[in-house]
Amino acid sequence: MIADSVRAIWCRELQRDDISVDDDFFALGGQSVIMVGIQGAFMEELGVEVPMDQLFLNSTVASISAYIESLGAVAR
């Protein structure tokens, strides 16, 4: 499931293990440098390129997962 993979990436990059699918990236302390790491992980681990503007617009695990699924990505 994409959301599980996205959550795992966020937990790793934000160095937290208590992230829920509805937590806001920026409220968790996220910033652009961390976002770049997440963007790279999406490309490497999920095989999908997520534009930076979509990461800003979809700032929860649930919303960015829905965006990634709309691209036809499949969890690896």
C-alpha positions as CSV (number, residue, x, y, z in Angstrom):
1,M,0.0,0.0,0.0
2,I,1.4,3.4,-1.0
3,A,0.4,5.1,2.3
4,D,2.5,2.6,4.3
5,S,5.5,3.3,2.1
6,V,5.0,7.0,2.3
7,R,4.6,6.9,6.0
8,A,7.8,4.9,6.4
9,I,9.7,7.4,4.3
10,W,8.3,10.3,6.3
11,C,9.2,8.6,9.6
12,R,12.7,8.0,8.5
13,E,13.3,11.5,7.0
14,L,11.6,13.3,9.9
15,Q,13.3,11.0,12.4
16,R,10.0,10.2,14.1
17,D,8.0,7.1,14.5
18,D,4.7,8.6,15.7
19,I,3.4,10.0,12.3
20,S,-0.2,9.3,11.4
21,V,-1.7,9.6,7.9
22,D,-3.4,12.9,8.8
23,D,-0.4,14.6,10.4
24,D,0.7,17.8,8.6
25,F,4.3,17.7,7.3
26,F,5.0,21.3,8.4
27,A,3.4,20.8,11.8
28,L,5.8,17.9,12.4
29,G,8.7,20.2,11.9
30,G,9.2,19.5,8.2
31,Q,11.1,22.0,6.1
32,S,12.3,22.2,2.5
33,V,15.6,20.4,3.1
34,I,13.7,17.4,4.5
35,M,11.2,17.6,1.7
36,V,14.0,17.2,-0.9
37,G,15.1,14.0,0.9
38,I,11.5,12.8,0.8
39,Q,11.2,13.7,-2.9
40,G,14.4,11.7,-3.6
41,A,13.1,8.7,-1.6
42,F,9.9,8.7,-3.6
43,M,11.9,8.5,-6.8
44,E,14.2,5.8,-5.5
45,E,11.8,3.7,-3.5
46,L,8.5,4.2,-5.2
47,G,9.7,4.9,-8.7
48,V,7.7,8.1,-8.9
49,E,8.7,11.7,-9.4
50,V,6.6,14.0,-7.2
51,P,7.0,17.7,-8.1
52,M,7.9,20.0,-5.2
53,D,4.7,22.0,-5.6
54,Q,2.7,18.8,-5.0
55,L,4.6,18.1,-1.8
56,F,3.6,21.6,-0.6
57,L,0.0,21.2,-1.6
58,N,-0.3,17.6,-0.3
59,S,1.2,18.0,3.2
60,T,-0.2,14.8,4.8
61,V,0.7,11.2,4.2
62,A,-2.9,10.6,3.1
63,S,-3.0,13.4,0.6
64,I,0.4,12.8,-1.0
65,S,-0.4,9.1,-1.1
66,A,-3.6,9.8,-3.0
67,Y,-1.6,12.0,-5.4
68,I,1.0,9.3,-6.0
69,E,-1.8,6.7,-6.5
70,S,-3.4,9.0,-9.1
71,L,-0.1,8.7,-11.1
72,G,-0.6,5.0,-11.2
73,A,2.3,4.2,-8.9
74,V,2.4,0.8,-7.2
75,A,4.1,0.2,-3.8
76,R,7.3,-1.8,-4.1
